Amino acid sequence: MKKLTVTPDLKLINTPTACVKATFHTKGDNPLFPVSATDERGAFYALDYADIRPHLVEIIHSRPHVVRGNHIHEHCTETLTVLSGGLDVYLLCNCPEKHLLKRHMEAGTTVEISPGIAHAVYTLEETEITAVFGDGDPREDRERVVLITN
């Protein structure tokens, strides 16, 4: 496995700062993920986006140790929900200090990423994620940045 690398001019932090505009919802206290159930047939998930008017919904399946994202949306709000597996999400503030917040997420957790916050994810295992975009079409509002590489 290759080592994960953070872009050298960024200051990696583990505690949120006011300049990182994102809202995290934890497992068990996630208003967007009210129902999940598993049995011998498989898994069922219900996601409640009543307060979000989705423009696009993506279902992402990632293999272990994969970098995804490394982009910014200037106008779209992106809501990532981990359905299964686990990942680390990286969020870059837009202040001069270049804080790069690293936060672990597991099944049942969500992060709502405000427009203007560059972001990337690094999957730690087989992982399934939903990405819901409000405020416009992310395919027309995506600029590449490099926060992390492997």
C-alpha positions in Angstrom: 0.0 0.0 0.0 1.3 3.4 -0.9 1.5 6.1 1.8 -1.0 8.9 1.8 0.6 12.3 1.2 -0.9 15.7 2.2 0.1 18.6 0.0 3.1 20.2 1.8 1.8 23.8 2.1 -1.3 22.8 4.0 -1.5 22.7 7.8 -3.2 19.4 8.8 -5.5 19.7 11.8 -7.8 17.3 13.6 -10.0 19.8 15.4 -12.5 21.9 13.4 -11.9 25.6 13.2 -14.4 28.3 12.3 -12.9 28.7 8.9 -13.8 25.2 7.8 -17.5 25.5 6.8 -18.9 22.0 7.3 -21.5 20.3 9.5 -20.9 16.8 10.7 -23.6 14.5 11.9 -22.6 11.5 13.9 -23.8 7.9 13.8 -27.0 7.6 15.9 -27.5 11.4 15.9 -27.8 11.9 12.2 -31.1 13.5 11.1 -30.3 12.7 7.4 -29.9 9.0 8.1 -32.9 8.0 10.1 -33.2 4.3 9.1 -30.8 1.5 8.4 -31.4 -2.2 8.7 -29.5 -5.4 7.8 -30.6 -9.0 7.7 -29.8 -12.1 5.8 -31.0 -10.5 2.6 -28.7 -7.5 2.8 -29.0 -3.9 3.9 -31.6 -1.2 3.6 -30.9 2.6 4.0 -33.3 5.5 4.2 -31.9 9.0 3.7 -34.0 12.0 4.6 -33.3 15.0 2.4 -36.5 16.9 3.1 -34.5 20.1 3.8 -32.3 19.7 0.8 -33.5 20.1 -2.8 -31.1 17.7 -4.5 -29.9 18.6 -8.0 -27.9 15.4 -8.3 -27.4 12.3 -6.3 -24.3 10.1 -6.7 -23.9 6.6 -5.3 -20.2 5.9 -4.9 -18.5 2.5 -4.3 -14.8 2.7 -3.5 -12.2 0.1 -3.0 -9.8 0.4 0.0 -7.1 3.1 0.0 -8.5 5.2 -2.8 -8.4 9.0 -3.0 -11.6 10.7 -4.3 -12.6 14.3 -4.6 -9.7 16.7 -4.5 -12.0 19.4 -5.8 -14.0 22.4 -4.8 -17.5 23.6 -5.7 -17.9 27.4 -5.7 -21.7 27.2 -5.7 -22.9 23.7 -4.7 -23.4 22.3 -1.3 -22.2 18.7 -1.1 -23.6 16.3 1.4 -21.7 13.1 1.9 -23.2 10.2 3.8 -21.2 7.0 4.5 -23.5 4.0 4.0 -20.9 1.3 4.7 -17.2 1.1 5.4 -15.1 4.0 6.6 -13.1 6.9 5.3 -11.2 10.0 6.3 -12.5 13.2 4.9 -10.2 16.2 4.3 -11.7 19.7 4.2 -9.6 22.8 3.4 -10.6 26.2 4.8 -10.5 29.3 2.7 -8.4 31.4 5.1 -4.7 32.3 4.6 -3.6 29.7 7.2 -4.7 26.8 4.8 -6.1 24.6 7.6 -6.8 21.1 6.3 -9.2 19.3 8.6 -9.0 15.6 8.8 -12.0 13.8 10.2 -12.8 10.1 10.3 -16.2 9.0 9.1 -17.9 5.6 9.4 -21.3 4.1 8.3 -24.2 6.3 9.5 -22.2 9.6 9.5 -22.8 12.6 7.2 -20.9 15.8 6.4 -22.5 18.8 4.7 -19.8 20.7 2.9 -20.5 24.4 2.2 -19.6 25.9 -1.2 -16.1 27.2 -1.4 -14.6 24.4 0.8 -12.1 22.1 -1.1 -12.5 18.5 -0.1 -11.2 15.0 -0.6 -11.8 11.6 0.9 -9.5 8.6 1.5 -11.3 5.3 1.8 -9.9 3.0 4.5 -11.9 -0.1 3.4 -14.6 -1.1 0.9 -16.9 1.9 1.2 -20.2 3.1 -0.1 -21.1 6.8 0.0 -24.0 8.9 -1.3 -23.1 12.4 -2.5 -26.1 14.8 -2.7 -25.7 18.1 -4.4 -27.8 21.2 -3.7 -27.6 24.7 -5.2 -26.8 23.6 -8.7 -25.2 21.1 -11.0 -21.8 20.0 -9.6 -20.6 18.8 -13.0 -20.6 22.5 -14.0 -19.1 23.7 -10.7 -16.1 21.5 -10.0 -12.5 22.8 -10.0 -9.7 20.4 -9.4 -7.4 21.0 -6.4 -4.8 18.6 -4.8 -5.2 18.2 -1.1 -4.0 14.5 -0.7 -2.4 11.9 -3.0 -1.4 8.3 -2.7 
